[in-house]
Every structure is written in structure tokens, then in C-alpha cells.
């Protein structure tokens, strides 16, 4: 799997315009969330966007190959992805660019962690 790194610099998230958000809304009910799985440090899940939705996402959310960049939380939430707190978009599997990989610390949100 190729890894894409976080965008460098202090630029904030690129939020969707109203018209961009409106074009994506019809796809939101069809976003598919995997069951969670974990290792000793993190829990993981993948989020599968409808392939047609990927075409509607603005190009500046993608790299030169049309693969989604690593999105900041405000950006992926703006696309209509809904998850509890603590999830980080950390990788995109380039052969299947509609699948976003997320992780968060295994004990996230528990007292003392």
C-alpha cells in the first residue's frame, strides 16, 4: 500500500462550498462503515464511499493521480462521513481510492487515557 502523508504547513482544512456539499448529499446514505478491528495500540475501520461520490469530490481533495489526500477531520466530516470522536484518516489504498482507512488509539475516550 502506498502511504500519503499529512499536508505540511499551517494551512487549515479546505471546507466544501454549499454547492459542493449539495452535490455530495445524495451519496451520504450509501457510505459504508466496516466493523472495527484492532491491534495492541489502535482500533481501525475503513469507510467505503460510493464510487460515484468520489467523482463529485473536489479535485483539490485529491492528489495528481486522482486519489484522495489524507483528509483533516473537518474535511472528512464535511463529506458526510460520521464517526465518533478520535478517528484519524491515515491512509488511502490507491488501487481502491473510494476506501478511506481510519484509526484511533485503542483506549480513546476512556478515563486515564
GISUL-V606905 format. One record per helix or strand of 2 or more residues. SS is the DSSP state (H for helix, E for strand). FROM is the first residue (numbers start at 1). LEN is the number of residues. If there is no record, write none. Layout:
# GISUL-V606905
SS_FROM_LEN ; SS_FROM_LEN
This chain:
# GISUL-V606905
H_18_8 ; H_28_3 ; E_32_2 ; E_37_2 ; E_42_7 ; H_51_6 ; H_59_3 ; H_73_6 ; E_88_5 ; H_94_3 ; E_99_7
